[in-house]
Amino acid sequence: GENVEQHPSTLSVQEGDSAVIKCTYSDSASNYFPWYKQELGKRPQLIIDIRSNVGEKKDQRIAVTLNKTAKHFSLHITETQPEDSAVYFCAARDLSGAGSYQLTFGKGTKLSVIP
Amino acid sequence: EAGVTQFPSHSVIEKGQTVTLRCDPISGHDNLYWYRRVMGKEIKFLLHFVKESKQDESGMPNNRFLAERTGGTYSTLKVQPAELEDSGVYFCASSWGQGNIQYFGAGTRLSVL
């Protein structure tokens, strides 16, 4: 089955700096990679996703890059703000229909943005 | 639009007792998923419903866990009898169609003492 590794487990940055979270996956059949943000006591919310036919996707201060050959993808947050503080989860999934539609998650990264 | 709702938000029970968790998906979503996060580890898949049918239950840990989705609307996850290692946060997610975005609930924190 799929295995997703996520690093680092904790990350502290100064407000205004950039943050990068990295994930690797094992199953080459995975072709969909979402990122979820979970603020304390709230639900995990999708913030950005990328499919395997695209190498990079950007949405304002958030970007995700994907390297299919190396089987890794990364979340980049620029100009961090205190409200970016949360736990971030990467995930991988096969949308082909050949297997399960379950999401396989990394262990999460606790991001703290210091004002 | 109402999101995925889960009840209760927190449950504390003793080992050997029974607990039932409930998930109400977003209205109209035919796909419903259960996940669990144990002690700061990764969120792990438990099972997947399409309408009232179990599409994939490969993640269910053992036969102490029973999930139902009668009528294809809300779902329940029963743990009987609960063990200490069942403690964790149980998430429900729903989607319209199998390949679309999964929307998560806030989870039920289960503490087995």
gemmi code that builds the backbone of each chain (N, CA, C; Angstrom):
import gemmi

chains = {
    "A": [
        ("GLY", (0.816, -1.194, 0.000), (0.000, 0.000, 0.000), (0.854, 1.250, 0.000)),
        ("GLU", (0.201, 2.385, -0.112), (0.886, 3.679, -0.136), (1.427, 4.031, 1.240)),
        ("ASN", (2.585, 4.709, 1.254), (3.177, 5.234, 2.479), (3.633, 6.660, 2.213)),
        ("VAL", (3.251, 7.583, 3.073), (3.610, 8.992, 2.911), (4.435, 9.436, 4.121)),
        ("GLU", (5.613, 9.960, 3.836), (6.476, 10.497, 4.883), (6.450, 12.017, 4.810)),
        ("GLN", (6.376, 12.690, 5.955), (6.258, 14.142, 5.991), (7.299, 14.720, 6.945)),
        ("HIS", (7.967, 15.797, 6.496), (8.994, 16.452, 7.318), (8.939, 17.959, 7.111)),
        ("PRO", (9.252, 18.756, 8.142), (9.551, 18.316, 9.506), (8.268, 18.076, 10.302)),
        ("SER", (8.382, 17.582, 11.493), (7.204, 17.375, 12.328), (6.790, 18.681, 13.007)),
        ("THR", (7.764, 19.537, 13.279), (7.478, 20.871, 13.809), (8.329, 21.885, 13.072)),
        ("LEU", (7.788, 23.090, 12.928), (8.481, 24.147, 12.197), (8.090, 25.486, 12.803)),
        ("SER", (9.093, 26.267, 13.188), (8.848, 27.620, 13.712), (9.518, 28.621, 12.788)),
        ("VAL", (8.771, 29.630, 12.388), (9.317, 30.671, 11.521), (8.885, 32.029, 12.047)),
        ("GLN", (9.657, 33.022, 11.706), (9.300, 34.399, 12.041), (8.252, 34.892, 11.047)),
        ("GLU", (7.361, 35.695, 11.557), (6.349, 36.291, 10.686), (7.027, 36.976, 9.500)),
        ("GLY", (6.501, 36.690, 8.303), (7.065, 37.286, 7.100), (8.045, 36.379, 6.373)),
        ("ASP", (8.588, 35.395, 7.089), (9.485, 34.434, 6.446), (8.673, 33.386, 5.686)),
        ("SER", (9.403, 32.546, 4.939), (8.761, 31.458, 4.196), (8.832, 30.164, 4.994)),
        ("ALA", (7.887, 29.274, 4.716), (7.867, 27.944, 5.338), (7.747, 26.905, 4.238)),
        ("VAL", (8.495, 25.810, 4.386), (8.445, 24.727, 3.412), (8.248, 23.402, 4.144)),
        ("ILE", (7.288, 22.632, 3.697), (7.008, 21.311, 4.263), (7.125, 20.302, 3.131)),
        ("LYS", (7.829, 19.195, 3.396), (8.112, 18.232, 2.340), (7.477, 16.871, 2.624)),
        ("CYS", (7.020, 16.231, 1.568), (6.438, 14.893, 1.680), (6.965, 14.011, 0.564)),
        ("THR", (7.141, 12.735, 0.890), (7.484, 11.742, -0.118), (6.432, 10.644, -0.085)),
        ("TYR", (6.196, 10.018, -1.220), (5.228, 8.930, -1.305), (5.887, 7.734, -1.961)),
        ("SER", (5.280, 6.571, -1.792), (5.935, 5.346, -2.254), (5.263, 4.732, -3.486)),
        ("ASP", (3.968, 4.947, -3.648), (3.210, 4.280, -4.708), (3.141, 5.147, -5.969)),
        ("SER", (3.744, 4.686, -7.036), (3.766, 5.463, -8.269), (2.376, 5.616, -8.895)),
        ("ALA", (1.412, 4.840, -8.423), (0.034, 4.964, -8.927), (-0.672, 6.202, -8.359)),
        ("SER", (-0.157, 6.762, -7.282), (-0.781, 7.959, -6.700), (-0.677, 9.104, -7.691)),
        ("ASN", (-1.786, 9.818, -7.873), (-1.802, 10.888, -8.866), (-2.535, 12.138, -8.394)),
        ("TYR", (-2.850, 12.169, -7.110), (-3.555, 13.333, -6.561), (-2.989, 13.591, -5.180)),
        ("PHE", (-2.603, 14.881, -4.923), (-1.876, 15.199, -3.700), (-2.471, 16.458, -3.056)),
        ("PRO", (-3.340, 16.282, -2.082), (-3.934, 17.444, -1.405), (-3.159, 17.814, -0.142)),
        ("TRP", (-3.293, 19.042, 0.259), (-2.748, 19.519, 1.531), (-3.916, 20.047, 2.372)),
        ("TYR", (-3.942, 19.595, 3.627), (-4.977, 20.042, 4.551), (-4.338, 20.827, 5.688)),
        ("LYS", (-5.063, 21.848, 6.131), (-4.638, 22.663, 7.265), (-5.631, 22.463, 8.400)),
        ("GLN", (-5.124, 22.160, 9.594), (-6.020, 21.983, 10.722), (-5.622, 22.944, 11.842)),
        ("GLU", (-6.450, 23.937, 12.056), (-6.253, 24.838, 13.192), (-6.767, 24.156, 14.445)),
        ("LEU", (-6.280, 24.610, 15.577), (-6.582, 23.974, 16.849), (-8.083, 23.860, 17.084)),
        ("GLY", (-8.548, 22.644, 17.292), (-9.960, 22.412, 17.593), (-10.889, 22.476, 16.401)),
        ("LYS", (-10.335, 22.657, 15.209), (-11.189, 22.787, 14.024), (-10.983, 21.608, 13.067)),
        ("ARG", (-11.770, 21.602, 12.023), (-11.694, 20.509, 11.055), (-10.508, 20.694, 10.115)),
        ("PRO", (-9.919, 19.611, 9.617), (-8.924, 19.741, 8.544), (-9.594, 20.335, 7.303)),
        ("GLN", (-8.950, 21.356, 6.741), (-9.514, 21.998, 5.559), (-8.521, 21.943, 4.418)),
        ("LEU", (-9.018, 21.618, 3.243), (-8.179, 21.586, 2.052), (-7.723, 23.000, 1.720)),
        ("ILE", (-6.417, 23.179, 1.551), (-5.917, 24.504, 1.193), (-5.383, 24.558, -0.231)),
        ("ILE", (-4.884, 23.441, -0.721), (-4.399, 23.389, -2.094), (-4.211, 21.927, -2.458)),
        ("ASP", (-4.316, 21.624, -3.740), (-4.078, 20.251, -4.198), (-3.416, 20.297, -5.564)),
        ("ILE", (-2.821, 19.177, -5.937), (-2.146, 19.111, -7.233), (-2.319, 17.717, -7.801)),
        ("ARG", (-2.479, 17.643, -9.104), (-2.576, 16.351, -9.783), (-1.277, 16.077, -10.507)),
        ("SER", (-1.066, 14.819, -10.840), (0.253, 14.401, -11.315), (0.594, 14.900, -12.717)),
        ("ASN", (-0.355, 15.482, -13.406), (-0.048, 16.019, -14.730), (0.440, 17.469, -14.667)),
        ("VAL", (0.627, 17.971, -13.445), (1.057, 19.350, -13.228), (2.261, 19.340, -12.293)),
        ("GLY", (3.233, 20.208, -12.538), (4.423, 20.237, -11.707), (4.364, 21.238, -10.571)),
        ("GLU", (3.525, 22.266, -10.757), (3.445, 23.308, -9.739), (2.079, 23.965, -9.809)),
        ("LYS", (1.610, 24.383, -8.639), (0.332, 25.096, -8.571), (0.445, 26.146, -7.489)),
        ("LYS", (-0.106, 27.326, -7.768), (0.029, 28.427, -6.821), (-1.327, 29.058, -6.541)),
        ("ASP", (-1.525, 29.469, -5.292), (-2.745, 30.176, -4.907), (-2.341, 31.229, -3.889)),
        ("GLN", (-2.145, 32.442, -4.343), (-1.736, 33.568, -3.508), (-0.420, 33.237, -2.805)),
        ("ARG", (-0.406, 33.122, -1.495), (0.860, 32.893, -0.775), (1.230, 31.421, -0.669)),
        ("ILE", (0.389, 30.566, -1.192), (0.610, 29.123, -1.049), (0.919, 28.513, -2.409)),
        ("ALA", (1.912, 27.617, -2.430), (2.248, 26.912, -3.658), (2.590, 25.472, -3.321)),
        ("VAL", (2.343, 24.600, -4.262), (2.731, 23.198, -4.114), (3.512, 22.803, -5.359)),
        ("THR", (4.606, 22.071, -5.140), (5.398, 21.543, -6.245), (5.407, 20.027, -6.178)),
        ("LEU", (5.491, 19.391, -7.321), (5.464, 17.934, -7.404), (6.578, 17.453, -8.307)),
        ("ASN", (7.339, 16.488, -7.820), (8.366, 15.823, -8.619), (7.982, 14.352, -8.696)),
        ("LYS", (7.377, 13.959, -9.810), (6.883, 12.582, -9.946), (8.006, 11.571, -9.973)),
        ("THR", (9.109, 11.939, -10.597), (10.238, 11.016, -10.726), (10.787, 10.654, -9.348)),
        ("ALA", (10.955, 11.675, -8.529), (11.499, 11.467, -7.189), (10.420, 11.092, -6.183)),
        ("LYS", (9.171, 11.164, -6.596), (8.025, 10.876, -5.724), (8.042, 11.772, -4.494)),
        ("HIS", (8.183, 13.058, -4.705), (8.020, 13.956, -3.580), (7.302, 15.228, -3.990)),
        ("PHE", (6.630, 15.832, -3.023), (5.894, 17.068, -3.234), (6.041, 17.949, -1.996)),
        ("SER", (5.958, 19.236, -2.220), (6.242, 20.188, -1.146), (5.213, 21.303, -1.110)),
        ("LEU", (4.992, 21.803, 0.095), (4.109, 22.958, 0.302), (4.991, 24.158, 0.654)),
        ("HIS", (4.753, 25.258, -0.032), (5.517, 26.473, 0.214), (4.548, 27.576, 0.629)),
        ("ILE", (4.831, 28.182, 1.777), (4.029, 29.322, 2.232), (4.957, 30.521, 2.324)),
        ("THR", (4.651, 31.562, 1.588), (5.475, 32.769, 1.628), (4.807, 33.828, 2.505)),
        ("GLU", (5.625, 34.771, 2.967), (5.135, 35.886, 3.789), (4.205, 35.389, 4.894)),
        ("THR", (4.706, 34.473, 5.686), (3.865, 33.838, 6.702), (3.270, 34.850, 7.675)),
        ("GLN", (2.053, 34.522, 8.134), (1.327, 35.350, 9.076), (0.926, 34.500, 10.278)),
        ("PRO", (0.669, 35.114, 11.430), (0.298, 34.329, 12.616), (-0.875, 33.373, 12.356)),
        ("GLU", (-1.817, 33.764, 11.508), (-2.968, 32.884, 11.233), (-2.601, 31.666, 10.385)),
        ("ASP", (-1.359, 31.599, 9.917), (-0.899, 30.393, 9.226), (-0.518, 29.302, 10.227)),
        ("SER", (-0.429, 29.649, 11.499), (-0.084, 28.665, 12.534), (-1.172, 27.594, 12.594)),
        ("ALA", (-0.749, 26.338, 12.436), (-1.694, 25.219, 12.375), (-0.894, 23.936, 12.163)),
        ("VAL", (-1.599, 22.814, 12.104), (-0.985, 21.558, 11.699), (-1.344, 21.324, 10.223)),
        ("TYR", (-0.338, 21.043, 9.432), (-0.527, 20.811, 8.007), (-0.292, 19.332, 7.694)),
        ("PHE", (-1.219, 18.760, 6.938), (-1.118, 17.357, 6.532), (-1.010, 17.262, 5.019)),
        ("CYS", (-0.050, 16.482, 4.543), (-0.034, 16.142, 3.125), (-0.708, 14.784, 2.961)),
        ("ALA", (-1.159, 14.496, 1.776), (-1.826, 13.219, 1.512), (-1.627, 12.827, 0.056)),
        ("ALA", (-1.833, 11.550, -0.215), (-1.711, 11.034, -1.576), (-2.873, 10.096, -1.859)),
        ("ARG", (-3.225, 10.011, -3.113), (-4.395, 9.219, -3.488), (-4.287, 8.806, -4.955)),
        ("ASP", (-4.880, 7.652, -5.289), (-4.948, 7.179, -6.670), (-6.366, 7.431, -7.168)),
        ("LEU", (-6.513, 8.300, -8.164), (-7.839, 8.620, -8.688), (-8.211, 7.791, -9.913)),
        ("SER", (-7.369, 6.838, -10.279), (-7.617, 6.105, -11.510), (-8.820, 5.187, -11.425)),
        ("GLY", (-9.210, 4.837, -10.203), (-10.325, 3.908, -10.027), (-9.878, 2.472, -9.913)),
        ("ALA", (-8.563, 2.247, -10.108), (-8.055, 0.875, -10.029), (-7.968, 0.403, -8.584)),
        ("GLY", (-7.806, 1.323, -7.686), (-7.669, 0.945, -6.276), (-8.657, 1.682, -5.414)),
        ("SER", (-8.341, 1.779, -4.147), (-9.205, 2.465, -3.203), (-9.123, 3.979, -3.396)),
        ("TYR", (-10.151, 4.705, -3.003), (-10.147, 6.157, -3.067), (-9.726, 6.789, -1.752)),
        ("GLN", (-9.178, 5.984, -0.880), (-8.763, 6.520, 0.413), (-7.605, 7.480, 0.257)),
        ("LEU", (-7.533, 8.446, 1.158), (-6.376, 9.320, 1.276), (-5.374, 8.675, 2.224)),
        ("THR", (-4.097, 8.688, 1.843), (-3.028, 8.257, 2.736), (-2.297, 9.511, 3.187)),
        ("PHE", (-2.261, 9.730, 4.484), (-1.736, 10.976, 5.041), (-0.317, 10.833, 5.577)),
        ("GLY", (0.402, 11.954, 5.599), (1.621, 12.059, 6.376), (1.267, 12.318, 7.830)),
        ("LYS", (2.273, 12.372, 8.703), (2.034, 12.504, 10.128), (1.731, 13.925, 10.564)),
        ("GLY", (1.875, 14.871, 9.669), (1.537, 16.249, 10.008), (2.750, 17.074, 10.413)),
        ("THR", (2.649, 18.368, 10.148), (3.683, 19.335, 10.542), (3.022, 20.448, 11.329)),
        ("LYS", (3.484, 20.673, 12.548), (2.948, 21.771, 13.349), (3.756, 23.020, 13.046)),
        ("LEU", (3.119, 23.958, 12.375), (3.768, 25.210, 11.998), (3.401, 26.295, 13.005)),
        ("SER", (4.420, 26.953, 13.530), (4.208, 28.086, 14.439), (4.840, 29.318, 13.797)),
        ("VAL", (4.030, 30.355, 13.622), (4.535, 31.613, 13.076), (4.652, 32.596, 14.225)),
        ("ILE", (5.866, 33.044, 14.465), (6.158, 33.901, 15.622), (6.033, 35.361, 15.217)),
        ("PRO", (5.152, 36.100, 15.885), (4.955, 37.513, 15.488), (6.206, 38.344, 15.753)),
    ],
    "B": [
        ("GLU", (-23.617, 26.907, 3.599), (-23.790, 25.446, 3.483), (-23.210, 24.774, 4.715)),
        ("ALA", (-23.960, 23.854, 5.320), (-23.465, 23.157, 6.496), (-22.378, 22.195, 6.078)),
        ("GLY", (-21.340, 22.095, 6.924), (-20.265, 21.169, 6.635), (-20.559, 19.803, 7.196)),
        ("VAL", (-19.548, 18.957, 7.215), (-19.662, 17.637, 7.823), (-19.724, 17.829, 9.344)),
        ("THR", (-20.714, 17.224, 9.966), (-20.839, 17.369, 11.410), (-20.674, 16.015, 12.085)),
        ("GLN", (-20.024, 16.041, 13.220), (-19.755, 14.820, 13.965), (-20.196, 15.002, 15.422)),
        ("PHE", (-20.757, 13.913, 15.968), (-21.209, 13.902, 17.351), (-20.741, 12.630, 18.043)),
        ("PRO", (-20.369, 12.669, 19.312), (-20.093, 13.898, 20.063), (-18.727, 14.464, 19.651)),
        ("SER", (-18.383, 15.610, 20.183), (-17.059, 16.162, 19.885), (-15.992, 15.475, 20.735)),
        ("HIS", (-16.425, 15.013, 21.923), (-15.494, 14.345, 22.827), (-16.252, 13.287, 23.608)),
        ("SER", (-15.635, 12.118, 23.747), (-16.251, 11.040, 24.512), (-15.190, 10.385, 25.391)),
        ("VAL", (-15.516, 10.246, 26.663), (-14.620, 9.581, 27.606), (-15.342, 8.352, 28.138)),
        ("ILE", (-14.764, 7.180, 27.918), (-15.400, 5.942, 28.375), (-14.355, 5.058, 29.036)),
        ("GLU", (-14.845, 4.044, 29.727), (-13.937, 3.086, 30.345), (-13.733, 1.896, 29.414)),
        ("LYS", (-12.598, 1.288, 29.570), (-12.290, 0.075, 28.812), (-13.417, -0.930, 28.987)),
        ("GLY", (-13.847, -1.532, 27.883), (-14.905, -2.525, 27.932), (-16.289, -1.971, 27.619)),
        ("GLN", (-16.416, -0.650, 27.672), (-17.710, -0.044, 27.349), (-17.885, 0.091, 25.846)),
        ("THR", (-19.082, 0.505, 25.464), (-19.423, 0.691, 24.062), (-19.602, 2.174, 23.769)),
        ("VAL", (-19.152, 2.587, 22.600), (-19.334, 3.980, 22.193), (-19.782, 4.002, 20.741)),
        ("THR", (-20.685, 4.919, 20.443), (-21.153, 5.087, 19.073), (-20.907, 6.518, 18.632)),
        ("LEU", (-20.194, 6.654, 17.547), (-19.902, 7.963, 16.961), (-20.812, 8.169, 15.756)),
        ("ARG", (-21.184, 9.426, 15.558), (-22.084, 9.710, 14.443), (-21.484, 10.751, 13.513)),
        ("CYS", (-21.765, 10.578, 12.228), (-21.304, 11.531, 11.227), (-22.453, 11.889, 10.298)),
        ("ASP", (-22.681, 13.179, 10.146), (-23.647, 13.662, 9.151), (-22.863, 14.317, 8.016)),
        ("PRO", (-22.894, 13.737, 6.833), (-22.117, 14.310, 5.725), (-22.785, 15.565, 5.188)),
        ("ILE", (-22.097, 16.235, 4.305), (-22.695, 17.364, 3.601), (-23.870, 16.836, 2.785)),
        ("SER", (-24.968, 17.555, 2.813), (-26.179, 17.104, 2.142), (-25.911, 16.816, 0.669)),
        ("GLY", (-26.323, 15.614, 0.237), (-26.153, 15.240, -1.167), (-24.875, 14.480, -1.462)),
        ("HIS", (-23.946, 14.467, -0.500), (-22.707, 13.722, -0.732), (-22.971, 12.226, -0.580)),
        ("ASP", (-22.633, 11.473, -1.645), (-22.913, 10.042, -1.631), (-21.751, 9.218, -1.068)),
        ("ASN", (-20.575, 9.829, -0.989), (-19.412, 9.111, -0.486), (-19.082, 9.583, 0.927)),
        ("LEU", (-18.832, 8.632, 1.805), (-18.533, 8.949, 3.195), (-17.365, 8.099, 3.645)),
        ("TYR", (-16.423, 8.732, 4.315), (-15.193, 8.070, 4.749), (-15.023, 8.248, 6.263)),
        ("TRP", (-14.470, 7.226, 6.885), (-14.034, 7.329, 8.279), (-12.517, 7.184, 8.326)),
        ("TYR", (-11.891, 8.051, 9.146), (-10.458, 8.021, 9.389), (-10.220, 8.113, 10.895)),
        ("ARG", (-8.988, 7.799, 11.306), (-8.653, 7.899, 12.727), (-7.228, 8.395, 12.863)),
        ("ARG", (-6.991, 9.273, 13.852), (-5.640, 9.729, 14.163), (-5.359, 9.340, 15.610)),
        ("VAL", (-4.343, 8.503, 15.768), (-3.982, 8.022, 17.094), (-2.719, 8.715, 17.558)),
        ("MET", (-2.778, 9.342, 18.741), (-1.605, 9.885, 19.453), (-0.584, 10.596, 18.582)),
        ("GLY", (-1.014, 11.592, 17.803), (-0.064, 12.385, 17.042), (0.521, 11.692, 15.831)),
        ("LYS", (-0.013, 10.551, 15.494), (0.465, 9.856, 14.293), (-0.322, 10.324, 13.074)),
        ("GLU", (-0.154, 9.628, 11.963), (-0.856, 10.050, 10.753), (-2.343, 9.733, 10.863)),
        ("ILE", (-3.112, 10.456, 10.079), (-4.537, 10.173, 9.961), (-4.654, 8.918, 9.086)),
        ("LYS", (-5.312, 7.899, 9.629), (-5.379, 6.614, 8.899), (-6.801, 6.283, 8.473)),
        ("PHE", (-6.915, 5.774, 7.288), (-8.193, 5.388, 6.701), (-8.786, 4.194, 7.428)),
        ("LEU", (-10.094, 4.238, 7.651), (-10.807, 3.107, 8.231), (-11.712, 2.449, 7.182)),
        ("LEU", (-12.665, 3.219, 6.660), (-13.518, 2.643, 5.625), (-14.227, 3.705, 4.812)),
        ("HIS", (-14.852, 3.262, 3.725), (-15.454, 4.130, 2.718), (-16.817, 3.570, 2.321)),
        ("PHE", (-17.823, 4.431, 2.408), (-19.167, 4.087, 1.949), (-19.459, 4.809, 0.635)),
        ("VAL", (-20.125, 4.112, -0.276), (-20.782, 4.776, -1.378), (-22.274, 4.554, -1.166)),
        ("LYS", (-22.958, 5.631, -0.910), (-24.354, 5.552, -0.450), (-24.387, 4.639, 0.779)),
        ("GLU", (-25.195, 3.583, 0.761), (-25.279, 2.749, 1.964), (-24.338, 1.550, 1.924)),
        ("SER", (-23.595, 1.392, 0.827), (-22.744, 0.216, 0.658), (-21.308, 0.481, 1.085)),
        ("LYS", (-20.705, -0.516, 1.714), (-19.296, -0.419, 2.084), (-18.443, -0.701, 0.846)),
        ("GLN", (-17.761, 0.313, 0.373), (-16.921, 0.188, -0.814), (-15.561, -0.409, -0.465)),
        ("ASP", (-15.044, 0.001, 0.697), (-13.697, -0.410, 1.102), (-13.636, -0.345, 2.617)),
        ("GLU", (-13.420, -1.475, 3.257), (-13.293, -1.473, 4.723), (-11.946, -2.061, 5.127)),
        ("SER", (-10.969, -1.893, 4.267), (-9.653, -2.482, 4.495), (-8.920, -1.885, 5.693)),
        ("GLY", (-9.320, -0.708, 6.135), (-8.628, -0.059, 7.244), (-9.218, -0.349, 8.611)),
        ("MET", (-10.328, -1.054, 8.655), (-10.951, -1.358, 9.952), (-10.008, -2.261, 10.743)),
        ("PRO", (-9.671, -1.874, 11.978), (-8.632, -2.593, 12.716), (-9.037, -4.006, 13.159)),
        ("ASN", (-10.289, -4.209, 13.517), (-10.723, -5.535, 13.980), (-12.251, -5.548, 14.088)),
        ("ASN", (-12.789, -6.680, 14.503), (-14.251, -6.805, 14.500), (-14.926, -6.138, 15.686)),
        ("ARG", (-14.178, -5.397, 16.474), (-14.810, -4.589, 17.528), (-15.381, -3.293, 16.945)),
        ("PHE", (-15.050, -3.010, 15.723), (-15.512, -1.797, 15.052), (-16.599, -2.167, 14.048)),
        ("LEU", (-17.722, -1.446, 14.133), (-18.822, -1.683, 13.200), (-19.326, -0.352, 12.677)),
        ("ALA", (-19.305, -0.195, 11.370), (-19.796, 1.036, 10.753), (-21.047, 0.736, 9.954)),
        ("GLU", (-21.984, 1.674, 10.017), (-23.221, 1.536, 9.263), (-23.591, 2.860, 8.625)),
        ("ARG", (-24.339, 2.755, 7.545), (-24.843, 3.961, 6.886), (-26.207, 3.612, 6.272)),
        ("THR", (-27.131, 3.349, 7.135), (-28.473, 2.961, 6.707), (-29.143, 4.120, 5.969)),
        ("GLY", (-29.683, 3.833, 4.795), (-30.368, 4.874, 4.043), (-29.437, 5.781, 3.274)),
        ("GLY", (-28.142, 5.561, 3.430), (-27.187, 6.357, 2.666), (-27.056, 7.795, 3.086)),
        ("THR", (-27.484, 8.128, 4.324), (-27.336, 9.508, 4.774), (-26.258, 9.563, 5.852)),
        ("TYR", (-26.673, 9.648, 7.121), (-25.659, 9.713, 8.174), (-25.047, 8.345, 8.407)),
        ("SER", (-23.910, 8.327, 9.091), (-23.228, 7.070, 9.382), (-22.907, 7.006, 10.872)),
        ("THR", (-22.836, 5.796, 11.373), (-22.399, 5.578, 12.755), (-21.211, 4.627, 12.758)),
        ("LEU", (-20.354, 4.827, 13.732), (-19.205, 3.945, 13.949), (-19.256, 3.512, 15.409)),
        ("LYS", (-19.468, 2.223, 15.622), (-19.588, 1.702, 16.978), (-18.334, 0.922, 17.336)),
        ("VAL", (-17.857, 1.145, 18.533), (-16.712, 0.409, 19.056), (-17.202, -0.367, 20.277)),
        ("GLN", (-17.104, -1.716, 20.197), (-17.641, -2.563, 21.241), (-16.877, -3.885, 21.324)),
        ("PRO", (-16.221, -4.173, 22.440), (-15.943, -3.295, 23.568), (-14.706, -2.443, 23.283)),
        ("ALA", (-14.692, -1.254, 23.849), (-13.562, -0.352, 23.615), (-12.323, -0.800, 24.385)),
        ("GLU", (-11.164, -0.636, 23.757), (-9.883, -0.926, 24.379), (-9.068, 0.359, 24.475)),
        ("LEU", (-8.028, 0.348, 25.285), (-7.215, 1.553, 25.500), (-6.648, 2.086, 24.197)),
        ("GLU", (-6.235, 1.164, 23.307), (-5.583, 1.580, 22.055), (-6.552, 2.193, 21.049)),
        ("ASP", (-7.835, 2.194, 21.382), (-8.820, 2.809, 20.496), (-8.872, 4.324, 20.678)),
        ("SER", (-8.216, 4.827, 21.692), (-8.204, 6.272, 21.943), (-7.599, 7.004, 20.751)),
        ("GLY", (-8.185, 8.136, 20.433), (-7.698, 8.925, 19.311), (-8.783, 9.851, 18.818)),
        ("VAL", (-8.538, 10.489, 17.699), (-9.535, 11.359, 17.087), (-10.079, 10.669, 15.850)),
        ("TYR", (-11.387, 10.516, 15.792), (-12.061, 9.859, 14.671), (-12.655, 10.932, 13.764)),
        ("PHE", (-12.197, 10.938, 12.524), (-12.675, 11.914, 11.550), (-13.609, 11.252, 10.553)),
        ("CYS", (-14.569, 12.023, 10.121), (-15.451, 11.625, 9.031), (-15.235, 12.625, 7.899)),
        ("ALA", (-15.325, 12.153, 6.677), (-15.232, 13.032, 5.515), (-16.290, 12.622, 4.505)),
        ("SER", (-16.699, 13.547, 3.668), (-17.657, 13.196, 2.624), (-17.266, 13.870, 1.321)),
        ("SER", (-17.750, 13.292, 0.226), (-17.490, 13.861, -1.088), (-18.648, 13.535, -2.016)),
        ("TRP", (-18.762, 14.352, -3.073), (-19.726, 14.042, -4.123), (-18.949, 13.318, -5.215)),
        ("GLY", (-19.167, 12.035, -5.361), (-18.377, 11.278, -6.313), (-17.091, 10.793, -5.660)),
        ("GLN", (-16.557, 9.721, -6.179), (-15.417, 9.083, -5.513), (-14.103, 9.813, -5.742)),
        ("GLY", (-13.961, 10.521, -6.807), (-12.689, 11.148, -7.104), (-12.606, 12.610, -6.732)),
        ("ASN", (-13.590, 13.102, -6.007), (-13.636, 14.522, -5.709), (-13.143, 14.848, -4.305)),
        ("ILE", (-13.062, 16.131, -4.029), (-12.507, 16.610, -2.766), (-13.247, 16.002, -1.586)),
        ("GLN", (-12.484, 15.573, -0.592), (-13.078, 15.081, 0.644), (-13.108, 16.226, 1.656)),
        ("TYR", (-14.307, 16.476, 2.176), (-14.504, 17.510, 3.191), (-14.607, 16.837, 4.548)),
        ("PHE", (-13.830, 17.343, 5.490), (-13.738, 16.695, 6.786), (-14.604, 17.372, 7.845)),
        ("GLY", (-15.020, 16.554, 8.807), (-15.628, 17.074, 10.018), (-14.540, 17.415, 11.029)),
        ("ALA", (-14.945, 17.982, 12.150), (-13.981, 18.407, 13.173), (-13.484, 17.236, 14.020)),
        ("GLY", (-14.119, 16.085, 13.870), (-13.643, 14.901, 14.573), (-14.305, 14.665, 15.916)),
        ("THR", (-14.242, 13.420, 16.371), (-14.650, 13.048, 17.724), (-13.407, 12.557, 18.447)),
        ("ARG", (-13.104, 13.205, 19.561), (-11.955, 12.756, 20.369), (-12.434, 11.692, 21.335)),
        ("LEU", (-11.952, 10.473, 21.168), (-12.339, 9.354, 22.025), (-11.216, 9.045, 23.002)),
        ("SER", (-11.548, 9.051, 24.266), (-10.586, 8.703, 25.307), (-11.096, 7.464, 26.022)),
        ("VAL", (-10.329, 6.379, 25.956), (-10.686, 5.136, 26.638), (-9.765, 4.996, 27.845)),
        ("LEU", (-10.366, 4.963, 29.036), (-9.575, 4.925, 30.273), (-9.530, 3.530, 30.885)),
    ],
}
model = gemmi.Model(1)
for chain_id, residues in chains.items():
    chain = gemmi.Chain(chain_id)
    for i, (resn, *xyz) in enumerate(residues, 1):
        res = gemmi.Residue()
        res.name, res.seqid = resn, gemmi.SeqId(i, " ")
        for name, pos in zip(("N", "CA", "C"), xyz):
            atom = gemmi.Atom()
            atom.name, atom.element = name, gemmi.Element(name[0])
            atom.pos, atom.b_iso = gemmi.Position(*pos), 0.0
            res.add_atom(atom)
        chain.add_residue(res)
    model.add_chain(chain)
structure = gemmi.Structure()
structure.add_model(model)
structure.setup_entities()
